[in-house]
């Protein structure tokens, strides 16, 4: 055996035992000829000691002394010896193996290491190297305890979800990775076919159409830990390849699907945190989320809710508000309550005048134009603009916001969408600045009653709010109805203000599916060319069905409090979607392109 125990396993119960360990040399210390090594593997660290006085054989001592000179940092070695107590006073209470050490009686160098590009061992107060350097040497970065713990945590999350779904009668099915390109919302990664020159596969954006085929095929309950690919612009919580927990069910409604997800997450919480998760999750309509929190991914763990005060402030003489209101705009506000802090400003308020000025400047940098404010002092609203607001208007504002002494009211004005979005951005900034999330834990919330369609903010073109397979609330679209008011049977799952899942009931009636395609401007010929196989399948007695997909990367990163999903992915791409370790993407040999009958244009030619 190369080892009898791992480096995280030995305790006082093994005192006197002969053991064999293998791992990396993390640290070494020479104390007057007595050599101490911290030997590390995936399970922990054990101190091993070469003590010449404890060894009798001179040849063994000289051989080990010569061998130890070849041991550099992160060299891979094996040692064998006897477990003994550490010298009193040298125990390490932070390390589970910190009461014992191994007296080395023999050792072997299994592999040496080049000088390290950065420190692998994690010490209190030490700074991480830059992310690009970590990704360039990801195999070294993964040796850090925090990174390996992240991946083990991710494994436990997925394992718990699998166990729960297995117990609920779900069947795990793998769907194809080489599919046809269909317009589903994001840009596809395209794969050329050597055997069918001029034709291409696409890597799946999701298993959406295949899991619907499984429902048509009578599988009833499907799930998959699915790899998905989308050629989108970079973002902190986005990767070109990602993993999702994909679920589809037949003969159910939206509440059934939400209930199984709550059950899965409750199992995850219990298995990885040892805590009971409160279910069912709160439900918020899309309309209320936008108007109360300024976002369709609301964080409901703190206050600062938005109030539409357009009807109140339109009775004021404040020219800035009046100018915006005449254009059909809205005014929204929030109450920054005095009790949100235990460290008030010098004037006794939560946010002093200098802080308000900084908020105003911040709002301008965010394209908000600015902020308007009032503060509750001695039972009245005060500010440099309050003179433009009659007493009955300020009284109604006090009532609307339930304003108390020291409270700060902040107002934003603009088009309805712009004002609400700005309010959501301001709300998140204040929550961070005022530490309103401290001790709040995690909170899931369902976003329900979403619209079926929306209009592109730039082109004004009608597009799906989620995707073109969502069943309308009424089962079909009503002839002549305003499509922007049509509701869809879709829902999102939000955790701590981030969307981690999206699902819907699907169109199982082929004619309703054709209706939706027509609303997007597709002709019958285009429908058949792009989605003919789906429409054909639905025509063979497709059952009512629906599903959801949870983003594993995002879920795990939020549970761990990571800044980006790259911290919970073994080999992620960097911010430019480059694989710095394997140097992908990279040019391909001309011979391989010739096999595929592809021509790669030089950069200057492609620009022409």
C-alpha positions in Angstrom: 0.0 0.0 0.0 1.3 3.5 -0.8 -0.4 4.8 2.4 -2.2 3.3 5.4 -3.8 6.6 6.4 -4.5 10.0 4.9 -2.9 13.2 6.1 -6.1 14.2 7.9 -6.8 11.0 9.6 -4.3 10.4 12.5 -5.4 11.1 16.1 -4.2 10.1 19.6 -6.0 6.8 19.1 -3.2 5.8 16.7 -0.4 6.4 19.1 2.4 3.8 18.7 1.1 2.5 15.4 3.3 2.1 12.3 1.8 4.1 9.5 2.6 5.2 6.0 1.6 8.6 4.6 1.9 10.2 1.1 1.4 13.8 0.0 2.9 17.1 -0.7 5.6 18.9 1.3 3.8 22.1 2.3 6.3 23.5 4.8 9.6 22.4 6.2 11.5 23.6 9.3 15.0 22.6 10.4 15.4 22.9 14.2 19.0 22.1 14.8 19.1 19.0 12.7 15.6 17.9 13.6 13.5 18.4 10.5 9.8 19.0 10.7 7.6 18.7 7.5 4.0 19.5 7.0 2.7 16.8 4.8 -0.6 17.6 3.0 -3.0 15.7 0.9 -6.7 16.1 -0.1 -7.8 15.3 3.5 -5.6 17.4 5.7 -2.1 18.0 7.0 0.1 15.9 9.3 3.4 16.9 10.9 6.1 14.4 10.2 9.5 14.6 12.0 13.0 13.4 11.1 14.8 13.1 14.5 18.3 11.6 14.2 18.5 10.9 17.9 15.4 8.7 17.7 17.0 6.5 15.0 19.7 4.1 15.8 20.9 3.0 12.4 23.6 5.4 11.1 23.2 4.3 7.5 19.4 5.1 7.7 20.2 8.5 9.2 22.7 9.5 6.5 20.4 8.2 3.8 17.5 10.2 5.0 19.6 13.3 5.5 20.7 13.1 1.9 17.2 12.4 0.7 15.6 15.3 2.5 17.9 17.7 0.7 16.0 16.9 -2.5 12.6 17.7 -0.9 11.5 21.1 -2.1 8.1 22.8 -1.5 5.2 20.8 -3.0 7.5 17.8 -3.7 5.5 14.6 -3.6 6.9 12.1 -1.0 5.9 9.1 1.0 7.1 8.5 4.6 6.6 5.6 7.1 7.2 5.7 10.8 5.5 5.7 14.2 2.8 7.9 15.5 3.7 9.7 18.7 2.5 12.7 20.7 3.9 16.1 19.9 6.1 17.8 22.5 3.9 19.4 25.1 3.2 23.0 24.2 3.7 22.5 20.5 0.2 21.1 19.8 -1.8 22.8 17.1 -5.5 23.1 18.2 -6.5 24.5 14.7 -5.5 21.2 13.0 -7.5 18.0 13.7 -4.2 16.1 13.6 -2.5 18.7 15.7 -1.9 16.5 18.8 0.3 13.9 17.1 3.1 13.6 14.7 4.8 10.8 12.8 8.5 10.0 13.6 10.0 9.2 10.2 11.8 5.9 9.9 11.9 5.9 6.1 11.0 8.1 3.1 10.8 8.2 -0.6 10.7 11.0 -3.2 7.8 10.3 -5.5 8.1 13.4 -7.6 9.7 16.8 -7.4 8.2 20.2 -8.0 9.4 23.3 -9.9 9.5 26.6 -8.0 5.9 27.7 -7.3 4.4 30.7 -9.2 2.4 31.5 -6.1 1.9 30.2 -2.5 -0.3 27.1 -2.3 -0.5 27.0 1.5 -3.2 29.3 2.9 -2.2 31.3 6.0 -4.1 33.8 8.0 -3.9 37.3 6.5 -2.2 36.1 3.3 -3.4 37.6 0.0 -4.6 35.6 -2.9 -2.7 35.9 -6.2 -4.4 37.6 -9.1 -7.3 35.6 -10.6 -5.6 35.2 -14.0 -2.5 33.7 -12.4 -4.7 31.3 -10.4 -6.5 30.2 -13.6 -3.2 29.9 -15.5 -2.0 27.4 -12.8 -5.5 26.1 -11.8 -4.1 22.7 -10.9 -2.0 24.4 -8.2 -4.9 26.7 -7.1 -7.1 23.6 -6.6 -4.6 22.4 -3.9 -5.6 25.3 -1.7 -7.9 24.0 1.0 -10.6 26.6 0.3 -10.8 25.7 -3.4 -11.0 21.9 -2.7 -13.6 22.6 0.0 -15.7 24.5 -2.6 -15.7 21.6 -5.0 -16.5 19.1 -2.2 -19.3 21.4 -1.1 -20.6 21.5 -4.7 -20.5 17.7 -4.8 -22.5 17.4 -1.6 -25.2 19.8 -3.0 -25.5 17.8 -6.2 -25.5 14.5 -4.3 -28.3 15.6 -2.0 -30.4 16.8 -4.9 -29.9 13.5 -6.7 -30.9 11.5 -3.7 -34.1 13.6 -3.2 -35.1 13.2 -6.8 -34.3 9.5 -6.8 -36.5 9.1 -3.8 -39.3 11.0 -5.6 -39.3 8.6 -8.5 -37.4 10.7 -11.0 -35.3 9.2 -13.8 -31.9 10.7 -14.7 -31.5 10.8 -18.5 -28.7 12.2 -20.6 -29.6 14.3 -23.6 -27.5 15.0 -26.7 -24.5 17.4 -26.6 -24.5 17.6 -30.4 -27.9 19.1 -31.4 -29.3 21.3 -34.2 -29.2 25.0 -33.9 -32.5 26.5 -32.9 -33.4 30.2 -32.0 -33.9 29.9 -28.2 -32.7 33.3 -27.1 -28.9 33.1 -26.9 -26.1 32.6 -29.5 -25.2 29.0 -30.1 -21.7 27.5 -30.2 -21.5 25.8 -33.6 -19.7 22.5 -34.4 -19.0 21.6 -38.0 -19.7 18.1 -39.2 -16.9 16.3 -41.1 -19.3 13.6 -42.5 -21.9 16.1 -43.6 -19.9 19.0 -45.2 -21.6 22.3 -45.0 -23.8 21.2 -42.1 -23.3 22.0 -38.4 -24.3 20.8 -35.0 -24.9 23.2 -32.1 -23.9 22.7 -28.5 -27.1 22.8 -26.4 -28.1 26.0 -24.7 -30.2 23.8 -22.5 -31.9 20.4 -22.8 -35.2 22.2 -23.3 -36.6 20.5 -26.4 -35.2 17.1 -25.5 -36.8 17.0 -22.1 -40.1 17.9 -23.7 -39.5 15.0 -26.1 -39.0 12.8 -23.0 -42.4 13.9 -21.7 -44.0 13.0 -25.0 -42.2 9.7 -24.7 -43.9 9.0 -21.4 -40.9 9.3 -19.0 -43.2 11.4 -16.6 -40.4 12.5 -14.3 -37.0 13.4 -15.7 -33.9 15.1 -14.3 -30.3 15.7 -15.4 -27.2 17.4 -14.1 -26.9 19.0 -17.5 -24.0 20.8 -19.2 -25.1 23.8 -21.2 -23.4 26.2 -23.6 -24.2 29.8 -24.5 -22.1 32.1 -26.5 -22.9 35.3 -24.5 -21.0 38.3 -23.3 -19.0 37.9 -20.1 -20.3 38.6 -16.7 -19.2 37.8 -13.1 -21.9 35.1 -12.7 -21.8 33.8 -16.3 -19.6 31.2 -18.1 -19.8 30.0 -21.7 -20.3 26.5 -20.3 -22.3 25.9 -17.2 -24.2 23.3 -15.2 -27.8 23.2 -14.3 -30.2 20.9 -12.5 -32.8 20.2 -15.2 -36.2 18.9 -14.3 -39.4 18.1 -16.3 -42.7 16.5 -15.2 -45.9 15.4 -16.8 -49.5 15.8 -15.6 -48.6 18.6 -13.1 -49.2 22.3 -12.6 -46.8 25.0 -11.7 -47.3 24.5 -7.9 -46.3 20.8 -8.2 -43.0 21.8 -9.9 -42.3 24.5 -7.3 -43.1 22.0 -4.5 -40.5 19.4 -5.7 -37.8 22.1 -6.0 -38.6 23.3 -2.5 -38.3 19.6 -1.3 -34.9 19.3 -3.2 -33.5 22.4 -1.7 -34.7 21.5 1.8 -32.8 18.2 1.4 -29.7 20.1 0.2 -29.9 22.5 3.2 -30.3 19.7 5.7 -27.4 17.6 4.2 -24.9 20.4 3.7 -25.8 22.9 6.5 -27.5 20.6 9.0 -30.4 23.1 9.1 -34.1 23.0 8.3 -35.1 25.2 5.4 -38.4 27.0 5.8 -40.8 26.0 3.0 -42.9 26.9 1.1 -40.9 29.9 -0.2 -42.6 33.3 -0.3 -44.2 34.1 -3.7 -44.1 37.6 -5.3 -45.7 38.6 -8.5 -43.6 40.1 -11.2 -45.6 43.4 -11.0 -45.1 43.6 -7.2 -41.4 42.8 -7.5 -40.8 45.5 -10.0 -42.8 48.1 -8.2 -41.7 47.3 -4.6 -38.0 46.2 -5.2 -37.2 47.7 -8.7 -36.1 44.3 -10.0 -37.5 40.9 -11.1 -34.9 39.2 -8.8 -35.8 40.8 -5.5 -33.9 40.4 -2.3 -36.5 40.6 0.4 -34.2 40.2 3.4 -34.2 43.9 4.2 -36.5 46.9 3.9 -36.0 50.0 1.6 -39.1 49.0 -0.4 -40.1 51.4 -3.2 -43.3 53.5 -3.1 -44.9 55.1 -6.1 -45.7 58.6 -4.9 -46.6 60.1 -8.3 -50.2 60.9 -7.3 -48.9 62.7 -4.2 -46.0 64.8 -5.6 -48.0 65.9 -8.7 -49.7 68.3 -6.3 -46.3 70.0 -5.6 -44.7 72.9 -7.3 -41.3 71.2 -7.7 -40.3 72.0 -11.3 -38.1 68.9 -11.8 -40.9 66.5 -10.8 -43.5 68.5 -12.8 -41.3 68.4 -16.0 -41.0 64.6 -15.8 -44.6 64.0 -14.9 -45.8 66.0 -17.9 -43.9 63.5 -20.1 -45.8 60.6 -18.4 -43.0 59.8 -16.0 -43.2 58.5 -12.4 -41.7 59.4 -9.0 -40.7 56.6 -6.7 -39.2 56.9 -3.2 -37.9 54.9 -0.3 -37.6 55.4 3.4 -34.1 54.9 4.8 -35.1 54.4 8.4 -33.0 55.7 11.3 -32.9 52.3 13.0 -31.0 50.8 10.1 -27.8 51.7 11.8 -26.2 51.7 15.3 -23.6 54.3 14.2 -25.5 57.5 13.3 -23.8 60.5 11.7 -22.7 63.5 13.7 -26.1 65.2 13.3 -27.8 62.1 14.9 -29.2 60.8 11.6 -28.5 57.6 9.7 -27.1 59.3 6.6 -25.7 62.7 7.1 -25.7 65.5 4.5 -22.3 64.7 3.2 -23.4 61.1 2.7 -26.5 62.3 0.9 -24.3 64.4 -1.4 -22.2 61.3 -2.2 -25.4 59.4 -3.0 -26.5 62.1 -5.3 -23.1 62.0 -7.1 -23.2 58.2 -7.3 -26.7 58.4 -8.8 -25.4 60.7 -11.5 -22.7 58.3 -12.4 -25.3 55.5 -12.7 -27.3 57.6 -15.3 -30.0 58.4 -12.8 -29.7 62.2 -13.1 -29.7 62.7 -9.4 -31.7 62.2 -6.2 -34.2 64.3 -4.3 -34.3 63.9 -0.5 -36.2 65.0 2.6 -35.5 64.2 6.3 -37.9 63.8 9.1 -36.9 66.3 11.9 -39.1 67.3 14.8 -42.2 65.8 13.2 -41.8 67.6 9.9 -40.0 66.9 6.5 -37.1 69.2 5.9 -34.8 69.8 2.9 -33.7 72.5 0.6 -36.7 71.8 -1.7 -39.5 71.2 0.9 -40.7 74.8 0.3 -42.1 73.6 -3.1 -44.3 71.0 -1.3 -47.5 72.2 0.4 -48.1 71.0 3.9 -50.9 68.6 2.8 -48.4 67.0 0.3 -45.7 66.5 3.0 -48.3 65.2 5.4 -49.3 62.6 2.8 -45.7 61.7 2.2 -45.1 61.2 5.9 -48.2 58.9 6.0 -47.2 57.0 2.8 -43.7 56.2 4.1 -44.7 56.0 7.8 -41.8 58.4 8.4 -40.4 58.6 11.9 -37.8 60.9 13.5 -34.5 60.8 11.7 -35.8 58.9 8.7 -34.4 59.9 5.3 -36.7 59.9 2.3 -35.1 59.5 -1.1 -36.9 60.1 -4.4 -36.2 59.2 -8.0 -38.0 60.5 -11.1 -38.1 59.3 -14.7 -39.9 57.0 -17.0 -41.6 54.2 -15.0 -39.1 51.5 -16.0 -36.1 53.8 -15.5 -37.3 55.1 -12.1 -38.0 51.6 -10.8 -34.7 50.2 -12.1 -32.8 53.1 -10.5 -34.7 52.5 -7.3 -33.6 48.9 -7.3 -30.0 49.8 -7.9 -30.1 52.4 -5.1 -31.7 49.9 -2.8 -28.9 47.4 -3.3 -26.2 50.0 -2.8 -27.7 51.2 0.4 -28.1 47.6 1.7 -24.3 47.1 1.1 -23.3 50.5 2.5 -25.4 50.2 5.6 -24.6 46.5 6.2 -28.3 45.6 6.2 -27.5 42.0 5.2 -25.4 41.2 8.2 -26.8 38.2 9.9 -29.7 37.9 7.5 -28.8 34.4 6.2 -30.3 33.2 2.9 -33.8 33.7 1.5 -35.5 32.1 -1.4 -38.5 33.6 -3.2 -40.6 32.6 -6.1 -41.3 35.2 -8.8 -44.7 34.3 -10.3 -47.3 35.7 -12.7 -44.7 36.8 -15.2 -45.6 38.3 -18.6 -45.5 36.2 -21.7 -44.0 38.8 -23.9 -41.8 41.9 -23.5 -40.5 44.5 -25.9 -36.8 45.0 -26.5 -35.7 48.2 -24.8 -33.7 49.3 -27.8 -35.6 48.1 -30.9 -39.1 47.9 -29.4 -39.5 44.5 -31.0 -41.8 42.0 -29.4 -39.9 39.1 -27.8 -40.6 36.3 -25.3 -40.1 37.2 -21.6 -38.6 33.7 -21.0 -38.7 31.5 -24.1 -41.1 30.6 -26.9 -42.3 27.3 -25.3 -44.2 28.9 -22.3 -47.9 28.1 -22.1 -50.1 31.2 -22.0 -52.1 31.6 -18.7 -55.4 31.1 -20.5 -54.2 28.1 -22.4 -54.0 30.0 -25.7 -53.7 33.6 -27.0 -56.9 35.5 -27.5 -57.4 37.0 -30.9 -56.7 40.7 -30.9 -55.5 41.0 -27.3 -52.6 43.3 -26.4 -49.7 40.8 -26.3 -47.7 42.9 -23.8 -50.5 42.2 -21.3 -50.6 38.5 -21.9 -49.5 36.3 -19.0 -47.4 33.2 -19.2 -47.3 30.2 -16.9 -43.6 30.8 -16.0 -41.8 31.4 -12.7 -38.3 32.2 -11.5 -36.6 31.1 -8.3 -34.5 33.9 -6.7 -31.9 33.5 -3.9 -30.6 36.5 -2.1 -31.5 38.8 -5.0 -30.0 36.6 -7.7 -32.1 34.5 -10.1 -30.9 30.9 -9.8 -33.7 29.1 -11.6 -36.4 29.6 -14.3 -39.2 27.3 -15.3 -42.6 27.2 -16.9 -45.5 25.1 -18.0 -45.0 24.2 -21.7 -47.2 24.5 -24.7 -48.3 20.9 -25.2 -50.9 21.9 -27.9 -49.1 22.2 -31.3 -51.5 24.9 -32.4 -50.9 27.1 -29.4 -47.2 26.6 -30.0 -47.7 27.8 -33.6 -49.5 30.8 -32.2 -46.5 31.8 -30.2 -44.1 31.4 -33.1 -46.4 33.5 -35.3 -46.3 36.3 -32.6 -42.6 36.3 -33.0 -42.9 36.9 -36.7 -42.1 33.3 -37.8 -43.7 32.0 -41.1 -45.1 28.5 -41.4 -42.0 27.6 -43.4 -39.7 29.0 -40.7 -41.5 27.0 -38.0 -41.1 23.8 -39.9 -37.5 24.5 -40.7 -36.5 25.4 -37.1 -39.0 23.5 -34.9 -40.7 21.0 -37.2 -39.6 18.0 -35.0 -41.1 19.7 -31.9 -44.4 20.5 -33.6 -44.6 17.0 -35.0 -43.9 15.4 -31.5 -46.6 17.6 -29.9 -49.1 16.3 -32.4 -48.8 12.8 -31.1 -50.7 13.2 -27.8 -48.2 15.3 -25.8 -49.2 15.4 -22.1 -49.5 18.6 -20.2 -46.0 19.1 -18.8 -43.6 21.7 -17.3 -40.3 22.0 -15.6 -37.5 24.1 -14.3 -33.7 24.4 -14.4 -31.6 25.6 -11.5 -28.1 27.0 -12.1 -25.8 24.8 -10.0 -22.8 27.1 -10.3 -24.8 30.2 -9.2 -26.6 28.3 -6.4 -23.4 26.9 -4.9 -21.5 30.2 -5.1 -24.4 32.0 -3.3 -24.5 29.3 -0.6 -20.8 29.8 0.0 -20.8 33.6 -0.3 -18.4 33.6 -3.3 -18.0 36.7 -5.4 -18.1 34.8 -8.7 -19.1 31.4 -10.0 -15.5 30.8 -11.0 -14.8 30.0 -7.4 -17.0 26.9 -7.5 -16.0 25.6 -11.0 -12.9 23.4 -11.3 -11.7 24.8 -14.6 -13.5 28.0 -15.5 -12.8 30.5 -18.2 -11.6 33.9 -17.3 -13.5 37.2 -17.7 -12.7 37.1 -21.4 -13.9 33.5 -21.7 -10.3 32.3 -22.2 -9.0 29.1 -20.8 -5.6 30.3 -19.5 -4.4 26.9 -18.4 -5.0 25.1 -21.7 -4.8 28.3 -23.8 -8.2 27.9 -25.4 -9.6 29.0 -27.7 -6.7 28.4 -30.1 -6.1 28.2 -33.9 -6.6 24.8 -35.5 -4.3 23.2 -38.0 -5.2 23.7 -41.7 -5.3 20.0 -42.2 -8.2 19.7 -39.7 -10.0 22.6 -41.3 -9.6 21.0 -44.7 -11.1 17.8 -43.4 -14.2 19.8 -42.4 -14.1 21.7 -45.7 -13.8 25.0 -43.8 -11.8 28.1 -44.8 -10.5 30.3 -42.0 -10.1 33.9 -43.2 -7.2 36.0 -41.9 -8.3 38.8 -39.6 -7.8 41.5 -42.2 -9.8 39.5 -44.8 -12.7 38.9 -42.3 -12.9 42.6 -41.6 -13.3 43.3 -45.3 
